[in-house]
Amino acid sequence: MLLTSILLLLLLLLFIGLPVGFALAICGSLGLYGMGGMPMLLGILDTAPLSSVTSYELISVPMFLLMAEFVILSGIADDLFKAAAIWVGRVPGGLGIATAIAGAGFGAISGSSTASAATLSATTIPAMLKQGYEPKMACGVVAISGTLAMLIPPSIALILFGIIADVNIGKLLIGGIIPGLLVTATIGFTIYALVLLDPSRAPAGRAYSLREKLASLKVVGPMVALFMAVTGIIYLGIATPTEASAIGATGALLLALRERKVTWSKLVKVVAAAASTSCMIFLIIMGARIFAFFFTLTQVTQDLVGWISIMEISPYVIMVAILCGYLILGCIMDQAAILILTVPIVLPVVVALGFDPVWFGVIVIVIAEVGLLTPPVGLNVFVVSRYTGRPVGEVFAGVSPHIFAHLIIIALMVIFPQIILWLPSHMN
């Protein structure tokens, strides 16, 4: 009865808009007080906040966020889009495909989905609309392309999953590479198919000479170097994700300095933005630790694992039910809240069923991408709507074909887990 009451209160607090960290801390504290009184509550509050944010791996969060802010400051996203447009602009839906490529490239040196969506909105939508693209299609492409930053390393979402689930963060980040490329290709094919069905949606762009195409590649070099400086050294075993994040932040700063975009006022603004987001994430983690103590005492997870172990049902049936649950939750809850509330409960069940935790982590993040696009939450849709001034309903309509394509990709990754696990299995 106590657990049910606490969970209902938590859902209510999240529904009315209370920050996730505060909601978790309040509900966890009430639950601990209900189970053990004030001595138990004070004992947990005395140690949990500090212990939850002193993990060495957590240093990577502010570093990757700082890296993302410096990348935005450098303006490299504009250059990536222009270079991609030169190469694929003549293809039906070429500017849309270029947007997906720029989203993947920006995600590979950023890690923030909302930052990616905001940057792409300012860069690519005006160019598509100027060429005569259907507005809902242009907005939908940007909304879906922005989600790639959640999957392609460095991904704050994958790092958060690794911390919550105590899973190797390096393997999670590397495991997101092939699915990220596959999702990027799927976005491109979806755009191409939509334009073939109705060419008026996206007029073809002008052709470029081979010399112009080769000249455009000069902007790709710094991006590839920065990506290798972060992801490559993790894959080769040269550095940990935490060390790689510091290298990435330094590299992004050098990139911004190279573009002569750094001033003292901008530097202060960038550091403040990264610090603000880091504090929000740390607050969520502290609240989650308090709530986790209460949830552990209820022994719900152990009971759930025991109950499932005696059921004569195929593990894949249970897994499909779990993934469907994540899809539903993504429509109504923030992705960070979903991870923190569900992973401690679901992951032991997933492992007991014989599934790999790295595979499950990447699958959950791909599903979280869908949650960024579905009503009523659909954070990326609201970001695109805000930055472009287009109606929210129009953006939702434009992104709906991509959601169906995403579901097909999720099914493929469930059927063929090596799509995710092949690269991590070859790490040093």
N, C-alpha and C positions, 0 to 999 in steps of 0.2 A: 504493500500500500504506500509506504514511504517513497519507494523508488518511482512508482507511477506518478505520485504527486509532484516529485521533484522534476521529472521529465516533462510533465505538462506545464509546470511553471517555467522551465527553461524554454520550451517552445513559445510560450506566451511572451516572455521577455524578448526573444529574438524577433517575434512577429511585430511587436510594437517599436522595434528599432533600437533597442539597447545594444551597445557594442558587445560583440561576441565575448571578449575577454571578461568584461564585468558580469555578463549573464552567467558564464561558466563559474566564475568565482563565487557569486552570490548563491547559486543553486548548490554548488559543491559544499559551501560552508553550511548552508541549512541542512543538507543531507548528513554531513558529519556531526552536526549538533544533535540531529534527531537520533543518530545511532549511538553516539558515545558521550554526548553532553559537551560542556564547555572545555573540560581538560583535553579531550581528543581534538576538538576544533583548534584550540590554541596551540597544541603540539604540532599540528599540520601547518598552520599559518606561520609558525615560527621558523619553519625550515623549507617549506615548499617553494615560496617565491624565489629565494636565492638559488636553491639547488636546480630549479628548472631553467635558469638562464645562464648558468655557468658552464654549460657544455661547450667544449672546444669547437664542435661542428657549427655551433650557432654563429660563430664569427663570420661564416660565409654569407649569412643573410645580409648584414649591412654592406659587406663588400660587393656582393652582386648587385644590390640596389644602387650603390654608388656608381658601379660600372654602367648600369642602365641609364642613370642620370647624365653621366658624362657622354655616353653615346648619343643621347637625345640632343645634348648641347652641341655636339660636333656637327650635327646635321647630316650624318652619313646616310640616314634613311632616305632623304631626298635623292642623294646620288645613287643609291641602290635601285630605287624605283626608275630613275632615268636610264640607268644602264640596262636594266631588265626590259624596259619599254623599247629600247633601241634594238634589242635582239629578237623580241617576240611581238613587237607592235603590229606587224602585218598579219599575224595569225588572227582568225576570228576570235574576238574577245581578248585580244593581245594585251591591252592595258590592264584588264582584270587579272590575267595570268601573271603579268608583271607585278601587280599588287601582291599576289600570293607569294611570288618569289622574294619580293622585298620584305614581306612579313616574316618569311622563314629566315632570311638573312638578318633582319633586325632582331628576331627572337633568339638567334644564335649568339648575339652579342648583347642581349638585354636581359630577358627573364621575367619581364613584367608585362602581362597581357593587356592591362588597361593602358599602360604607357604606349605599347605598340599600337593599339587601336586608335588612341588619340593622335599619335604621330602620323599614322597612315591616313587618318581622316583629313588632316591638314594638308597632306602632300598629294595623295592620289585621287581623292574624290573630285577636287576641282579640275584635274586633268581629264578624268573620265567624262565628267559632265560637259566640259568644253568640246570634247570630241563627239558628243552626241549620245553618250550612254544613257540607258534607261536609269533614272535616279535610284529606284529600289534595288536594281541589280548592282549598281556601283556601291551603294551603302552596304548591301548584303555581303559583297566580296570583302570589303574592309573589315566588317564585323567578324567574319569567319577567319580571315587572315591574321587578325590580331591575336586569336587564341593560340596560334602556333608557339608563342613565347612561353606558354604554360608547359609545353611538351619538349621542345628542342632545348638542350642544355645551353647556358645555365638556367635552370628552372627553379624559381622560388617554391613553386607548388611541390615539385619532386623532393626538394630539400626538406620542406615541412613534413611531407609524408615519411621520409626517412627518419626524421627526428622523432615523430610520434610513434612510428612502428618499430624503431630500433633496427632498421634495415640499412645495409651498406649504401651510403649516399652516392659514392662513385659509380657503383653498378646501376643505380637508378638513373643517374644522369646519362650514362652511356647507353642504357636501354631505351632512352627516349629518342635516339638519333634516327634509327631506321623508321620507327612509326612516324616521327616528325616529317621525314622526307616523303613517306607514303601518303600522309594526310595532305601535304603540300601538292603532290601530284594529283590527288583526288580532287582538290579544290580547282586545279587547272582543268582537269578533264570535265568537271561539272560545268564550269564556265563555258568551255568549248561546246559541250552538248547543248546547253541552253541557247547559245548563239546560233548553232546550226538549226535548232528548232524554230527560232525567230531571229533572223539576221538584223532586224531593226533594233534589237536590244543593245547592240554594240557595233557601230560602224568600224570598219578596218582602218588602221592607222597608215601612215606613209612608210615607204620602204627606206632603208638606210644602206649605205655602201659598206663593204667589208672593212674598209679603213675606219669608218666611223664606229663600227661594231668593236673592232679591236681597240680603238682609242678609249671606248667606254669602260673597258676592263680595268683601267688603272685605279678606279675607285673600289674594285673588288679586292685588290691586294691587301690593304689594311684590314678589311673585314676578315679575310681568311686568316691573316696573321694573328688577329686577336682571338678568333675562334680556336685556332690551334694552340694558342698560348693558354687557353682555359681548358677546353675539352681534350685536346690532343695529349697534354701532359698528364691528365687524369687517366686516359686510356692506356698510355704507355707506362703508367706506374711511377712516373717521375715525381709527381706531387700529389698531395691529398686535395680533395675539393676545397678545403679551407685555404690551403696555400695557393691553389689555382685562382680562387676568388680574389685574393690580394693582388696577384699578378694581373688579373683581368681588370681590376679597378685602376691599377697603375697604367696599364696599356690604354684604357679608354681615356684617361686623363691626358696621356701623351698624344692621343689621336685628336682630342679637342684642342690641345695646344698647337698641334700641327696645322689645324684649320683656322687658328687664330681666333677662336671663339671664347677664350677664357678671360674674364675680367674678375676683379675682386668681388664685385657685387654678384656676378653670376656664380662664382665659386661658392660664396656663402649660401646662395639660394639652392644650389645643387646639394651641398652637404646637409642643409636643413631639411630638404625634401627626403633625402635618403634616411636621415636620422628619425624623422617623423614616422615614416613607414616602418622602419625597424622597431621603433617603440611600440607601434600598434601590434606588430607580429609577436613581439616578446610578451606583451600584455595578454594576448590570446594564449600563448604557451603557458604562462603562469596560471591563468584561470583554468586551463585544461588540466594542469597538474593537480590542482586542488580538487577539481571534479573527478579526476581519475582515481584519487585516493578513496573517495566515497564510492565510486562505481566498483572498484576492486573489492571493497568490503561487502558489497551486495552479492558477490560471487555469481553474478548473472552470466558472465562469459564462460566460466567453468561449467555451469549447468547447461548452457546452450551447446557447448562442444560435446558434452556427454549425451545430450538428447539427440543431436545429429548423428553421432557415432553409432547409435543403435537403430537408426532409420534405414530401411532398405530402399533407398532412393539413389539414383545415379548422381555422383558428384557434379556432373555437368548441369543437371536439372537444378540443383541447389545454387550453383554458380550463376546460372542465367537469372534465377530469382533474385539473387543478391545484386547483380548488375542492373536489373530492371528497377530495383529499389533505389539504387543510386541515380538512375535517370529521373525517377519521380522526385527524389529529394532535390536534385539539381534545379528543378522548375520552381522551387519555393524557398530554397535556402542558399545562403552564401557558401561558396566552395570551401573556404577555410573552416567554417563551422561544421560542414559535412565531414571533412576529414577528421577533425578533432573529436566529434561525437561518435563517429561510426568505426573508425579504424581500430581502436582498442578492443571493440566488441567483435568486429567481423574478421579481422586478420587471423586470430587463433582458429576460427572456424575454417577459413580458407586453407591455412597450413594443414589442419587436421584432415581436410579433404584431399590433400596431396598436391596442391597447387603451389607454384613458386611465389614467394612474397614480392620479388622484384617484378615479375610479370604482372602480378595483381596491382602493384603500385602504379605502373605505367598505364594499365587498363583504366584504373580509377581516374587518373588525370585526363585521359582521352574523353572519358564520360563527363568529367568536369568541364571540358571544353564545350560540350553540348549544353551544359547548364548555363554557360555564359551567353547562350544564344536563345534560350527558351523563356517564354513569359511565365510568371509575371516578373521574375528577378532579372534575367537576361542582361547582366551588367555591361557587356560589350556593346549590346544594342543601344543602351541608354547613352553610353559614351559617344558612339558614332552620331546618334541623334542630337546630342548636345553640341558637338563640335561642328556639325554641318547645318543644323537648324531644320533638318528634315523630320517629318512626323515619325514617332516611334513605331506605329503600325506599319508604315512603309518599309522601315528597316527590318522588322520581323518578317514581313512578306518576302523581302529580298533574300533573307538568309535561310528560309525554310527548305529550298532544294538542297542546300549544303548539309542541313541536319540529317536528311535521309541518307545522303552519301556517307556521312560520318558513321551512321549506324551500321552500314555495310562494312566499313573498315573495322569497326569494333568486333563485328561477327568474325571477320577474317583473323583478327588477332586472338580471338578465343579459340578458333579452330586450329590455328597454326601459331602456337606460343613462341616458336623459334624466331618469328619476326621481331620479337622483343628481346629474347634471351641470347640470340646468336652472338651479338657484339660483346655483351658483358662476359660471356663464357670464354672469350679470347683475350680478356684484359690481363695485363701483367700485375 
